[in-house]
């Protein structure tokens, strides 16, 4: 197959490398420094202590990828969720009749613009659970074994088995789901654990969870997510190597002391030494945050369903204001009470 990977971040590089190893032709779109390094040195993937190198073609623009009528069999969208609109616009401009598009971006609602533009029959929703780190622009490390990729159609009876087989044959554990909304909400539930609070307070979740105040805030956030999912009649489902069901059961049924121990262990082992993604984006000074596709999306869905979601609304708004420098990050750095003062305004309104 001839495959275009739109975005040469950790996820795009990992999927592209595995497909290359199965002799598929892979073209990637990435930033100039990434393209220069990979085109010069190749792309290295380290997994289970073994390092392998492949050589994709990396371009720096959609115009270059689609020039001279170039066609593809699959487009994998692996840019950050807040960059999807720009990517979508470039496809509309240069490839208005695209092939199947697989979205791998984290968050709720990332598929909808592509469905509206191209039709649900062209769009597959994907959720990558494999934890990856980008050591350098041309070297990706798989941080934990036993995870993989979940795929779901965006319309009923859409046959996606060939795409599941494609990634399974490439050595990626691939799970097919029937309900893409349940899949994406379950992945978001997992992603939100220790993410926004860590970004705002600039501390790792394992450190923050030592505070009962912050841990209880996290639980309230997750309770709101589960309440909205219930109102929307969305099941909590497990993804490859990641049990959203276990998390949901713990939030709903376990004593706080037991839940605290389990969640602390999960966030410290799952992320290793990495800070969560929201904090990395905030620290980079990009002025963008995926929180709007997580806590923000939960707050919006809760409002539409008549479900109160003050914690998710507060975390979304505070992190966005920090991202846009409307609030001073130094005021929140390591200061849980400053965060709680802001959250209470939402809880009391």
C-alpha positions as CSV (number, residue, x, y, z in Angstrom):
1,X,0.0,0.0,0.0
2,X,1.0,3.6,-0.5
3,X,0.4,5.4,2.8
4,X,0.6,9.0,3.9
5,X,1.3,9.8,7.5
6,X,0.2,13.3,8.2
7,X,2.4,14.3,11.2
8,X,5.9,13.0,12.1
9,X,5.4,13.0,15.9
10,X,5.9,9.9,18.1
11,X,2.6,8.2,17.0
12,X,3.0,8.9,13.3
13,X,6.6,7.8,13.3
14,X,5.8,4.6,15.2
15,X,2.9,3.6,12.9
16,X,4.8,4.6,9.8
17,X,7.9,2.6,10.8
18,X,6.0,-0.5,11.5
19,X,4.2,-0.3,8.2
20,X,7.5,0.3,6.4
21,X,8.8,-2.9,7.9
22,X,6.0,-4.7,6.0
23,X,7.2,-3.3,2.7
24,X,4.5,-0.7,2.4
25,X,5.4,2.6,0.9
26,X,5.3,5.3,3.6
27,X,5.5,9.1,3.1
28,X,5.4,11.4,6.1
29,X,4.7,15.1,6.5
30,X,6.7,16.7,9.3
31,X,8.5,19.8,10.4
32,X,11.7,20.9,8.6
33,X,14.1,19.7,11.3
34,X,12.4,16.4,11.6
35,X,12.3,15.9,7.8
36,X,16.0,16.8,7.5
37,X,17.1,14.4,10.3
38,X,15.0,11.4,9.2
39,X,15.8,11.8,5.5
40,X,19.5,12.0,6.4
41,X,19.7,9.3,9.2
42,X,16.6,7.2,8.8
43,X,14.0,6.7,11.5
44,X,14.9,4.5,14.5
45,X,12.4,2.6,16.7
46,X,13.5,1.1,20.0
47,X,11.2,-1.6,21.4
48,X,11.9,-4.3,23.9
49,X,15.5,-3.3,23.9
50,X,16.0,-3.7,20.2
51,X,16.6,-0.8,17.9
52,X,15.6,-0.9,14.3
53,X,16.0,1.6,11.5
54,X,13.8,2.3,8.5
55,X,13.8,5.0,5.8
56,X,10.5,6.7,5.1
57,X,10.3,9.7,2.8
58,X,9.6,12.8,4.9
59,X,8.2,16.0,3.3
60,X,7.5,19.3,4.9
61,X,4.2,20.3,3.3
62,X,0.9,18.9,2.1
63,X,1.5,20.6,-1.2
64,X,4.7,18.5,-1.7
65,X,2.9,15.3,-0.6
66,X,0.0,15.8,-3.1
67,X,1.9,17.3,-6.0
68,X,1.6,15.9,-9.6
69,X,-1.7,14.1,-8.7
70,X,0.0,11.8,-6.2
71,X,-2.6,9.4,-4.7
72,X,-2.5,7.2,-1.6
73,X,-4.4,4.2,-0.3
74,X,-4.6,5.5,3.3
75,X,-4.0,8.7,5.1
76,X,-3.1,8.5,8.8
77,X,-3.8,11.7,10.6
78,X,-1.3,11.8,13.5
79,X,-1.0,15.5,14.3
80,X,-2.0,17.0,17.6
81,X,-5.7,17.5,17.9
82,X,-5.4,21.3,17.8
83,X,-3.6,21.1,14.5
84,X,-6.3,18.9,12.8
85,X,-8.2,21.8,11.3
86,X,-5.1,23.0,9.4
87,X,-4.4,19.5,8.2
88,X,-8.0,19.0,7.1
89,X,-7.9,22.3,5.1
90,X,-4.8,21.2,3.3
91,X,-6.4,17.9,2.2
92,X,-9.4,19.8,1.0
93,X,-7.2,22.1,-1.0
94,X,-4.8,19.5,-2.5
95,X,-6.6,16.2,-2.4
96,X,-10.4,16.9,-2.3
97,X,-11.3,13.2,-3.0
98,X,-9.1,11.4,-0.5
99,X,-8.9,7.7,0.3
100,X,-9.7,6.3,3.8
101,X,-8.6,8.6,6.6
102,X,-7.6,7.2,9.9
103,X,-7.6,9.7,12.8
104,X,-5.3,8.9,15.7
105,X,-5.5,12.1,17.6
106,X,-6.4,12.0,21.3
107,X,-9.6,13.6,22.4
108,X,-13.4,13.7,21.9
109,X,-14.8,15.0,18.6
110,X,-11.7,14.9,16.5
111,X,-13.3,12.7,13.8
112,X,-16.4,14.9,13.2
113,X,-14.8,17.6,10.9
114,X,-13.5,14.9,8.6
115,X,-16.9,13.1,8.6
116,X,-18.7,16.3,7.8
117,X,-16.2,17.1,5.0
118,X,-15.7,13.7,3.4
119,X,-18.5,11.4,4.7
120,X,-18.4,8.8,7.4
121,X,-17.6,6.0,4.9
122,X,-14.1,7.6,4.5
123,X,-13.2,8.0,8.1
124,X,-12.0,5.5,10.7
125,X,-11.4,6.5,14.4
126,X,-8.2,5.2,16.0
127,X,-6.9,5.3,19.6
128,X,-3.2,4.5,20.2
129,X,-2.5,3.2,23.7
130,X,1.2,2.4,23.2
131,X,3.2,4.8,25.3
132,X,5.9,6.4,23.2
133,X,8.7,8.9,23.7
134,X,10.6,10.9,21.1
135,X,14.2,10.8,22.2
136,X,15.2,12.8,19.2
137,X,13.4,13.8,16.0
138,X,14.6,10.6,14.4
139,X,14.4,8.2,17.3
140,X,11.2,6.8,18.9
141,X,11.2,4.6,22.0
142,X,8.3,2.3,23.0
143,X,8.1,2.8,26.7
144,X,5.9,-0.1,27.6
145,X,5.0,-3.4,26.0
146,X,1.6,-5.0,25.8
147,X,-0.5,-2.1,24.4
148,X,-1.5,-1.2,20.9
149,X,-4.2,0.3,18.7
150,X,-8.0,0.3,18.7
151,X,-10.0,1.1,15.6
152,X,-13.7,1.8,15.1
153,X,-15.9,2.8,12.2
154,X,-17.6,6.2,12.2
155,X,-20.8,4.7,10.7
156,X,-22.7,1.5,11.3
157,X,-21.8,-1.6,9.2
158,X,-18.6,0.1,7.9
159,X,-16.2,-2.7,7.2
160,X,-12.8,-1.9,8.8
161,X,-11.4,-5.5,9.0
162,X,-8.8,-4.9,6.3
163,X,-7.3,-2.0,8.3
164,X,-7.2,-4.0,11.4
165,X,-5.4,-6.7,9.6
166,X,-3.0,-4.1,8.1
167,X,-1.7,-3.0,11.5
168,X,-1.9,-6.4,13.1
169,X,0.4,-7.8,10.4
170,X,2.7,-4.9,11.1
171,X,3.2,-6.1,14.7
172,X,0.8,-3.7,16.4
173,X,-1.8,-5.3,18.6
174,X,-5.0,-4.1,17.0
175,X,-8.5,-4.3,18.5
176,X,-11.7,-3.5,16.5
177,X,-14.6,-1.8,18.2
178,X,-18.1,-1.2,17.1
179,X,-18.8,2.2,18.8
180,X,-16.2,4.8,18.0
181,X,-17.8,7.3,20.5
182,X,-17.5,4.8,23.4
183,X,-13.9,4.1,22.3
184,X,-12.9,7.7,22.2
185,X,-14.6,8.6,25.4
186,X,-13.0,5.6,27.2
187,X,-9.6,6.7,25.9
188,X,-10.2,10.3,27.0
189,X,-11.2,9.0,30.4
190,X,-7.7,7.4,30.7
191,X,-5.9,10.4,29.2
192,X,-7.4,12.8,31.6
193,X,-6.1,11.1,34.7
194,X,-3.5,13.4,36.2
195,X,-3.2,15.5,33.1
196,X,-4.8,19.0,33.5
197,X,-4.0,19.2,37.3
198,X,-0.3,18.3,36.6
199,X,-0.1,20.9,33.9
200,X,-1.7,23.7,36.0
201,X,0.4,22.9,39.1
202,X,3.5,21.9,37.2
203,X,4.0,18.7,39.2
204,X,3.9,15.0,38.3
205,X,0.7,13.2,39.2
206,X,2.5,10.9,41.6
207,X,3.5,14.0,43.6
208,X,0.2,15.7,43.4
209,X,-1.7,12.6,44.5
210,X,0.0,12.8,47.9
211,X,-2.4,15.7,48.5
212,X,-5.9,14.4,49.4
213,X,-7.3,17.7,48.2
214,X,-5.9,17.2,44.6
215,X,-6.7,13.5,44.6
216,X,-10.3,14.2,45.5
217,X,-10.5,16.8,42.8
218,X,-9.2,14.2,40.3
219,X,-11.9,11.8,41.4
220,X,-14.6,14.4,41.1
221,X,-13.4,15.1,37.6
222,X,-13.6,11.4,36.6
223,X,-17.1,11.1,38.2
224,X,-18.3,13.9,36.0
225,X,-16.9,12.2,32.9
226,X,-18.7,8.9,33.8
227,X,-21.9,10.8,34.5
228,X,-21.8,12.3,31.1
229,X,-21.0,9.0,29.5
230,X,-24.0,7.4,31.2
231,X,-26.3,10.2,30.1
232,X,-25.0,9.7,26.5
233,X,-25.5,5.9,26.9
234,X,-21.8,5.3,26.1
235,X,-20.2,2.1,27.5
236,X,-16.8,2.2,29.2
237,X,-14.6,-0.1,27.2
238,X,-11.1,-1.5,27.6
239,X,-8.5,-0.7,25.0
240,X,-5.3,-2.7,24.2
241,X,-3.4,-3.0,27.5
242,X,-5.4,-0.2,29.1
243,X,-8.4,-0.9,31.3
244,X,-10.9,2.0,31.4
245,X,-13.4,-0.4,33.0
246,X,-11.1,-1.0,36.0
247,X,-10.6,2.8,36.4
248,X,-14.4,3.4,36.2
249,X,-15.1,0.6,38.7
250,X,-12.6,2.1,41.1
251,X,-14.0,5.6,40.8
252,X,-17.5,4.3,41.4
253,X,-17.0,1.6,44.0
254,X,-13.7,1.6,45.8
255,X,-12.9,3.4,49.0
256,X,-10.8,6.5,48.3
257,X,-7.8,5.1,50.1
258,X,-7.6,2.0,48.0
259,X,-8.4,4.0,44.8
260,X,-5.7,6.5,45.6
261,X,-3.1,3.7,45.9
262,X,-4.1,2.1,42.6
263,X,-4.3,5.4,40.7
264,X,-0.9,6.6,42.0
265,X,0.7,3.3,41.0
266,X,-0.9,3.5,37.5
267,X,0.1,7.1,36.7
268,X,3.7,6.6,37.9
269,X,4.3,3.3,36.1
270,X,2.4,4.3,32.9
271,X,4.2,7.6,32.3
272,X,7.6,6.9,33.8
273,X,9.5,10.1,34.2
274,X,7.5,12.0,31.6
275,X,5.3,14.8,32.5
276,X,1.7,14.5,31.1
277,X,1.0,15.8,27.6
278,X,-0.9,18.9,28.7
279,X,2.0,20.1,30.8
280,X,4.5,19.5,27.9
281,X,2.3,21.6,25.6
282,X,2.0,24.4,28.2
283,X,5.7,24.4,28.9
284,X,6.5,24.6,25.1
285,X,4.8,28.0,24.8
286,X,2.8,26.8,21.7
287,X,-0.3,28.7,22.9
288,X,-2.4,25.6,22.2
289,X,-3.7,22.8,24.4
290,X,-5.6,19.6,23.8
291,X,-7.5,20.1,27.0
292,X,-10.4,21.5,24.9
293,X,-10.8,18.0,23.4
294,X,-10.8,16.4,26.9
295,X,-12.0,18.3,29.9
296,X,-13.5,21.0,27.6
297,X,-15.4,18.5,25.5
298,X,-16.7,16.8,28.7
299,X,-18.0,20.2,30.0
300,X,-19.6,21.0,26.7
301,X,-21.3,17.6,26.5
302,X,-22.4,17.9,30.1
303,X,-24.0,21.2,29.4
304,X,-25.9,19.8,26.5
305,X,-27.1,16.9,28.5
306,X,-28.0,18.9,31.6
307,X,-25.2,17.3,33.7
308,X,-23.2,19.5,36.0
309,X,-19.4,19.4,35.2
310,X,-17.9,22.2,37.2
311,X,-14.5,20.5,37.8
312,X,-14.0,19.7,34.1
313,X,-15.1,23.2,33.1
314,X,-12.7,24.8,35.6
315,X,-9.7,22.7,34.6
316,X,-10.4,23.5,30.9
317,X,-10.8,27.2,31.4
318,X,-7.8,27.6,33.8
319,X,-5.5,25.7,31.6
320,X,-6.6,27.6,28.5
321,X,-6.0,30.9,30.3
322,X,-2.5,29.7,31.3
323,X,-1.8,28.6,27.8
324,X,-2.9,32.0,26.4
325,X,-1.0,33.8,29.3
326,X,-4.2,35.3,30.6
327,X,-3.2,33.8,34.0
328,X,0.3,33.7,35.4
329,X,1.5,30.1,35.6
330,X,3.8,31.1,38.5
331,X,0.7,31.7,40.7
332,X,-0.2,28.0,40.3
333,X,3.2,26.4,40.3
334,X,3.1,23.9,43.1
335,X,0.2,25.7,44.8
336,X,-2.9,23.4,45.1
337,X,-4.8,25.9,47.1
338,X,-4.6,28.4,44.3
339,X,-6.1,25.9,41.9
340,X,-8.8,25.0,44.4
341,X,-9.8,28.6,44.9
342,X,-10.5,28.9,41.2
343,X,-12.3,25.5,41.0
344,X,-14.6,26.6,43.9
345,X,-15.8,29.5,41.8
346,X,-17.2,27.1,39.3
347,X,-18.6,24.7,41.9
348,X,-20.4,27.6,43.6
349,X,-21.8,29.3,40.5
